[in-house]
């Protein structure tokens, strides 16, 4: 496969792993890169010293391209940017902030930049900021979401209309069929979180992964809109949040219910009752924990087979 995304990042397939907190360590990121995609380290859950360790381990684990996912709300953002530049990282995906603030500095260091958006308005700001690619993420995605609540199928064509930059679709994509659909809408690549979060190489706890394989299509819901809209698994903590939100609880009370290190407690440490369990809506289609190599091979085969089936089918002759 060859298009602007594969050329931009020097990868075999236009598949990027989500830089997910507590899931995207060096094992997952290097496995995705070694399988022909683009692995990302999830810096959002790492102290600078931890990120430095994971960068070193990435360099030992793969010679393929890889990058770092960096939420711009990171509390030690300047220190981490210095570290990324010093360590010679070549690709950075930014989110949760203005792309204008750091893109030029990254470019001056020879780093390619992609930025995550949830609306066409912010896609325009990305183009003005000079980023190299845009990730348009629908609110089916797990974890933190845009307040606009635009679905991936609605978002991709809207973003495509306002920018000519290389475009990556994210949110609700866990199959080759969905990958092809995103391409048909104007994307040139996909970013996949949930499918890789439940992989063997993900650093999430086994308890979290096993729970994910049991969920139905109503197993997640968007919550915490007064804090930061977040898609969560419906566990005991979620129910306490939902009850508080239904009576009009404000942000400070919701933060108190969450407690400290809520996502680490749930995803990384395996407290599936009282932890904050972030995962995408498409999790209901995932029924087993598989190695990344197998996941990637299945994705590409499904994509190619579906494309061939459509080309040879009379179903679409009208």
N, C-alpha and C positions, 0 to 999 in steps of 0.2 A: 504494500500500500504506500502511495506516495502523494502527498499534498502539502499545503503550506505549513501545517502543523508538524508533520514529520520532518520537513526540511528545516523549520525554525529550530527545533530541539534536537535534531539528529537522531531520531528514533525510528524503529521499524514500523510501529503501528501508532495511530493517533489516539492512544489511550493513556490518560494521565491518572495516577492514583490520587485520591483526595489526601490532603495533609491533615489527617484527623488526630485530634488530641487523644492521647493514651492508646492509640492504635498504630500510628505511623512512625515507628522507630526504624532503625537501620535495617532490620531483618525484612520488614515488609517493603520498604522503599527499594532496597537492593534487589529483592526478588522480582518486583515489577519491572525494574530497569533491565535486569538480566533476561526477562521474558519478552523484551522488545518494546515495552511501554516506557513511560516516564515516572519513576518513583519520586515521591516527595517526602522529606522529613517534616513531621508536624511540630514546628518550633513552639506552637502555642502552649504546649504542656511541658516545655523544657526550660530549666534554668540555663543561662549561658554556658556554664561548665558542662552541663549534660549535653547541650547541643554540640559543643566542640567535640565531645567524645563520640557522638553519633556521626558527625561529619568524618572523623578519622576512621571509624569503622566502615562507613560507606565507601570511602576511598580504597579500603582493603578488600571489600566484598564485591566490587564491580568496577569495570572499566567503561561501562556504558554511561550515557548522560543521566543526570539526576538533578534534583533541585531541593529547595527549602520552601515550605509554605509558612508565611509570616503574617499573622494578624497584626495590623498596624496599631491596635490598642494594647499591644504587648507592653507591660510596665517598664521593661528595661530596653526599649526599642533601639536607642542609639548604641548601646553596648552590643546588642545582638547584630545590628547592621555592621558595626566595626568588625565583629567576629566573622560574619559571612564574607566580607571583603578580604580580610586577612587570610582566611582559609581557602580562598580561591574558588568559592562556589560560583557556578556559571549561570544558574537559573533560579529565579525567585518568583513565587506566586504570592501576591499580596491580597489582603482582604480587610474588611472592617475599618475603613478609613479612606482618606483622600489619596488617590494614586499620584497626584501631582507632587506631594510632599517629598517623596524619596526616589521617584523614578529616574530623575536626572543623575542623582548620585550613584545609583546602581549602574546606569548606562556608562558613566565615566569610568567605572571599575570593570567594564566589559561584561556586565551581567544582563541577561535577557529577563524581561519583566512581563508577567501576565497578572491581570487584576480581576478579582471576582466581583460581579455586580448582580443585582436582582431587579434591575429595571433598565429601560432604554435611556432614561435620563442620565444615569450614571455611566452607561456605555459611551455616551457622547463626551463626558468628562474624561474618560479613559483615553479616548482618541486625542483629545486636546492635551492630555498629559504626556502623550508620546509612548504609551506602553506598546509592547510588541504583540500582545494577544489579549483577548478578553475571554473570561469564563462567565457565561450567563447561567446562573443557578436558580432553578425553579424551587418553589417552596415545598416540593415533595422531599427535598433533601433532608438528611439528618442534621442534628446540631443546630447551630445558629442560622437563622433565616432572615431574609429581607422583610421589612414591615409591609411591603406592597402585596405579599401573598399571591404573586403571579406564578402560574404553573409553567413548567418547562416547555410544554407544547405551545403555550401562548407567548412565552417570553422569547424564544429563539427567533422566530420570524420578526418580532418587533425590534430586537437588537440588530438583526441582519439589515433591516431597512435603514438604520441610522449610522452604520459604520461599515467600512470596508476592511477592517482589521481581521486577521485570523481569529476565528470564533470557536470556542469550545463550549459544548453543552454539558450541564451538570444538573443532577436532581432526578431521581427515579429511573436511572439507567443501570440495568443489571443483566442485559442480554445483548446478543448481536442484533436481534430484531429492533430493540430500542435504539441501539447505536445507528442503525440504518435510518430509522425514523428521524433521528436528530439531524443526520446528514441531509435528508430530504428537506428539512425545514430551514437549512442554511448553515448549519454547523459544519466544521471541518475536523472536529475531534470531539472526544468525550472525556469528562472527568468522572471517575467512578469512586464512590466512597464505601457505601454499605457492603457491596459485594466483597471488597478487599478487607473491610473491617472484620468480617466473619471468616477470613482465611486462616490457614494454619500459621502463617508468618506474622499475622497481626499481633501486636503486643497487648491487646485486650485480654482480660481474664477468660479462662475457659468457661466460667459460670455465665458470663455475659454472652459469649458466643453461643453456648448451648441454648440459652433463653431465646436468642434471636431466631434460631432455627425452629422454634415452636410457635411463633407469632402468626396470627391471621391478618387479614387485610385491614382490620380495625385496631391493630395492636399499637399504633402510635398516634399522637396528636400534637398539634402545635400548642404551646403553652408559654407562660412567662412574657406575655406581650408588653407588660409594663416595665419589664427589665430588659430583655432582649429576646425576641421571638425564637423559640427553640423547640424542635421536634423531639419528643420524648416517648419512650416506652411507657405504657400505662401500668405502673407499679404502685406500691403503697405511697411512695413519696409523691408521685404524680397526682394521686387522688387527694392528698392533703393540699397540694398546690391548686388543683381544680376547685376544691371546695372553697379555698380562700379567695380565688379569683371570682367565683360566682357571687360572693357577698361583697365584692368591690375592694379587696385588699390592695394596698398600695405597694410600690416597689420595695420599700424597706422591709415590710412584713414578709413579702415573698422571698427576699434574700435570706431572711432569718429562718424561714422554713427549709430552704435549701441547705443552709449550714455551710461550714467551711469545706473546701475541696470536694464538692459534691460529685463532679464528674469523675474525678480520680477515684473516689470511694466506690462509685458504681461500675465504671467501665474497666478500670485497671485493677482494683482490689476485689471486685466481684460481689459487692453488696447489692444484690439484685432487688432487694426490697426497699432499701432506704437510700440508695445512690441515684444520682442523676444519669439516666441511661439514654444517651443520644444515639439515634439510628434513623435511617431513611424509611420512607413509606413503602419502598419496594422490598423491604426485608421479608415480607410475607411470602415471597417467591423463593427464598433461600432456605433449603431444608437440610443442608449438610455443610460441614466445615471441610474445605478443600485446599490443596496447595495452590499457590499463585500460578505456577506454570500451567496447571490444569485449567484454572479459571480463564487465563488468557487464551489458551488454545481453543477452549469452547467458545469464547466470545468471537474470536476471529472466524472460526468455522461457521458459527451461526450467522454472522454478518454476510459472509460470502454465499452461503447456501440460500439465505433469504433473498439476497439480491438476485441470484440465479433463478430462484423459484418465481419471483415477480416478473422477471424478464421473459420467462417461458409460459406464464399463466394466462389463460383466457379470462380469468376473474376480473382483470383490469381492462379488458377490451370493451369499452363502451364510449 
